[in-house]
Amino acid sequence: MFKFNHKQTLITSAFEGEIDLLRKQSKFPHLEPMGIGNLEQAIQVSSYLLQNPDVEQIVFLGSCGVYPWSSYPMGAIVSPKEVHSKEISDLFGLGKQLPTNPPFHSLKSDPSFSETICNAPTTITLQEIDAEKKKIWEHFQVENLELFGLTKVAERFQIPVTAYLVITNVVGPNGSAQWQTNWREASNQLQESFLKHQT
């Protein structure tokens, strides 16, 4: 993992449980969860950066689901190099996403981990994606709900983002239940790995 300057790095997540082990260390001055979902992340991160102009780097610690065609195992840590926001309703023809080709955002991925392409829709994907539709989305490897909103704001502030995501579930009908079962242990693993490299 990269080693970050604690005084100038915002370390964030979706909720407190994803950074609680770091909080016990009392050595990260910019340590705050910014909310679940792209919109909440964008609002909270924007507000935080306006109030803390000394922040020069953002690190996101979170979880993700792996799409069934990806080979990453449960518990693997990945570091996305791109994040998109493509909606399942558009893929299944139940709605039309505008713009039709939404922009994506780049991250400063950590080469010590698999550099993935993340999709960050507004809702958890609980549908099975058949072979025909898979062809449209097969460049996506993992799914997370916050990373697009965060990186969109960070790009406006010209602040680089590095994300570490631990795989907790397979995207699909059982994904949410799998996440509930696995997130705590997976988050502990991710936070402990992060702490080990920040001493």
C-alpha positions as CSV (number, residue, x, y, z in Angstrom):
1,M,0.0,0.0,0.0
2,F,1.0,3.6,-0.5
3,K,2.1,5.5,2.6
4,F,0.1,8.7,3.0
5,N,0.8,12.0,4.7
6,H,-1.7,11.8,7.6
7,K,-2.0,15.6,8.0
8,Q,-3.0,16.2,4.4
9,T,-5.0,13.1,3.6
10,L,-8.8,12.7,4.0
11,I,-9.4,9.0,4.8
12,T,-13.1,8.3,4.2
13,S,-15.6,5.5,3.8
14,A,-19.4,5.0,3.4
15,F,-20.0,4.5,7.2
16,E,-18.2,4.4,10.5
17,G,-17.8,0.7,10.6
18,E,-15.4,0.8,7.6
19,I,-12.9,3.1,9.5
20,D,-13.6,2.4,13.1
21,L,-10.3,0.5,13.7
22,L,-8.4,3.5,12.3
23,R,-10.2,5.8,14.6
24,K,-8.9,3.9,17.6
25,Q,-5.4,4.9,16.6
26,S,-6.0,8.6,17.1
27,K,-3.4,9.6,14.5
28,F,-5.5,10.5,11.4
29,P,-6.7,14.1,11.7
30,H,-8.9,13.8,8.6
31,L,-10.9,10.6,9.2
32,E,-14.7,10.8,8.5
33,P,-17.3,8.6,6.8
34,M,-19.1,10.5,4.1
35,G,-22.3,8.6,3.7
36,I,-23.8,5.8,1.6
37,G,-24.3,6.3,-2.1
38,N,-22.9,8.6,-4.8
39,L,-25.0,11.6,-3.9
40,E,-24.3,11.6,-0.2
41,Q,-20.6,11.1,-0.9
42,A,-20.5,14.0,-3.3
43,I,-22.3,16.4,-0.9
44,Q,-20.4,15.5,2.2
45,V,-16.9,15.4,0.5
46,S,-17.6,18.7,-1.2
47,S,-18.5,20.3,2.1
48,Y,-15.5,18.7,3.9
49,L,-13.0,19.9,1.3
50,L,-14.4,23.5,1.4
51,Q,-13.9,23.5,5.2
52,N,-10.5,21.8,5.1
53,P,-8.3,23.3,2.3
54,D,-5.2,21.6,3.6
55,V,-6.4,18.2,2.3
56,E,-4.3,17.3,-0.7
57,Q,-5.2,13.5,-1.1
58,I,-8.2,11.3,-0.5
59,V,-8.2,7.7,0.4
60,F,-11.4,5.7,0.3
61,L,-11.7,2.4,2.2
62,G,-14.8,0.4,1.4
63,S,-16.3,-2.8,0.1
64,C,-17.5,-3.9,-3.3
65,G,-19.3,-6.7,-5.0
66,V,-17.6,-8.6,-7.8
67,Y,-19.4,-9.2,-11.1
68,P,-19.8,-12.9,-11.8
69,W,-17.5,-12.8,-14.8
70,S,-14.6,-11.5,-12.8
71,S,-12.2,-13.9,-11.1
72,Y,-11.5,-12.0,-7.9
73,P,-12.1,-14.1,-4.8
74,M,-14.0,-13.1,-1.7
75,G,-11.7,-11.1,0.6
76,A,-9.4,-9.8,-2.1
77,I,-8.4,-6.2,-2.0
78,V,-8.5,-4.2,-5.3
79,S,-7.6,-0.6,-6.2
80,P,-9.7,0.8,-9.0
81,K,-8.1,2.8,-11.7
82,E,-11.4,4.0,-13.2
83,V,-15.0,4.5,-11.9
84,H,-18.1,4.6,-14.0
85,S,-21.8,5.0,-13.1
86,K,-23.9,2.8,-15.4
87,E,-27.4,2.0,-14.2
88,I,-29.0,-1.5,-14.3
89,S,-32.3,0.0,-15.4
90,D,-30.6,1.2,-18.6
91,L,-28.9,-2.1,-19.2
92,F,-32.3,-3.9,-19.0
93,G,-34.1,-1.4,-21.1
94,L,-36.3,-0.3,-18.1
95,G,-35.2,3.3,-18.4
96,K,-32.9,5.6,-20.3
97,Q,-29.8,6.9,-18.6
98,L,-28.8,10.5,-19.5
99,P,-26.3,11.3,-20.7
100,T,-26.2,8.1,-22.7
101,N,-22.4,7.9,-22.3
102,P,-21.8,9.3,-18.8
103,P,-18.2,10.3,-18.1
104,F,-15.9,8.2,-16.0
105,H,-13.3,9.4,-13.5
106,S,-9.8,8.2,-13.0
107,L,-8.2,7.3,-9.7
108,K,-4.6,7.0,-8.6
109,S,-4.6,3.2,-8.2
110,D,-2.1,1.3,-6.0
111,P,-0.1,-1.1,-8.2
112,S,0.4,-3.4,-5.2
113,F,-3.2,-4.5,-5.8
114,S,-5.3,-5.5,-8.8
115,E,-6.1,-2.4,-10.8
116,T,-9.8,-2.8,-11.6
117,I,-12.6,-0.9,-13.3
118,C,-15.4,-0.1,-10.9
119,N,-19.0,0.6,-11.6
120,A,-20.8,2.8,-9.1
121,P,-24.5,2.9,-9.8
122,T,-27.1,4.5,-7.6
123,T,-28.6,1.2,-6.5
124,I,-27.3,-2.3,-5.6
125,T,-27.6,-4.6,-8.6
126,L,-29.7,-7.6,-7.6
127,Q,-30.4,-8.9,-11.1
128,E,-28.6,-11.7,-12.8
129,I,-26.9,-10.4,-16.0
130,D,-27.2,-12.8,-18.9
131,A,-24.5,-13.5,-21.5
132,E,-26.0,-11.1,-24.0
133,K,-26.1,-8.1,-21.6
134,K,-22.8,-9.2,-20.0
135,K,-21.1,-8.2,-23.3
136,I,-22.1,-4.5,-22.6
137,W,-20.8,-4.5,-19.0
138,E,-18.0,-7.1,-19.1
139,H,-15.2,-4.4,-18.7
140,F,-16.6,-3.6,-15.2
141,Q,-15.1,-5.9,-12.6
142,V,-16.5,-4.7,-9.3
143,E,-19.4,-2.6,-8.0
144,N,-19.4,0.0,-5.2
145,L,-22.1,2.6,-4.4
146,E,-19.9,5.6,-3.4
147,L,-16.8,6.0,-5.6
148,F,-18.3,7.8,-8.5
149,G,-19.7,10.7,-6.4
150,L,-16.5,11.0,-4.4
151,T,-14.2,11.1,-7.4
152,K,-16.4,13.5,-9.4
153,V,-16.0,16.0,-6.6
154,A,-12.3,15.3,-6.0
155,E,-11.7,16.0,-9.7
156,R,-13.3,19.4,-9.4
157,F,-11.0,20.2,-6.5
158,Q,-8.0,18.7,-8.4
159,I,-7.4,16.2,-5.6
160,P,-6.2,12.7,-6.4
161,V,-8.2,9.7,-5.0
162,T,-6.8,6.2,-4.1
163,A,-9.4,3.6,-3.2
164,Y,-9.0,0.3,-1.5
165,L,-12.0,-2.0,-1.9
166,V,-12.4,-5.4,-0.3
167,I,-14.6,-7.9,-2.1
168,T,-17.6,-8.9,0.1
169,N,-20.1,-10.5,-2.3
170,V,-20.9,-11.5,-5.8
171,V,-23.1,-9.0,-7.6
172,G,-26.6,-10.5,-8.2
173,P,-29.7,-11.7,-6.3
174,N,-27.8,-12.8,-3.2
175,G,-25.3,-10.0,-3.1
176,S,-26.9,-7.8,-0.4
177,A,-27.3,-10.8,2.0
178,Q,-23.7,-11.9,1.3
179,W,-22.5,-8.3,2.1
180,Q,-24.4,-8.4,5.4
181,T,-22.6,-11.6,6.3
182,N,-19.1,-10.7,5.2
183,W,-18.6,-6.9,5.6
184,R,-17.3,-6.8,9.2
185,E,-14.6,-9.4,8.8
186,A,-13.6,-8.0,5.4
187,S,-13.5,-4.4,6.7
188,N,-11.3,-5.5,9.6
189,Q,-8.9,-7.2,7.1
190,L,-8.7,-4.0,5.0
191,Q,-8.3,-1.6,7.9
192,E,-5.6,-3.8,9.5
193,S,-3.7,-4.0,6.2
194,F,-3.9,-0.2,5.8
195,L,-2.7,0.4,9.4
196,K,0.2,-1.9,8.9
197,H,1.5,0.3,6.0
198,Q,0.9,3.7,7.7
199,T,3.2,3.3,10.7
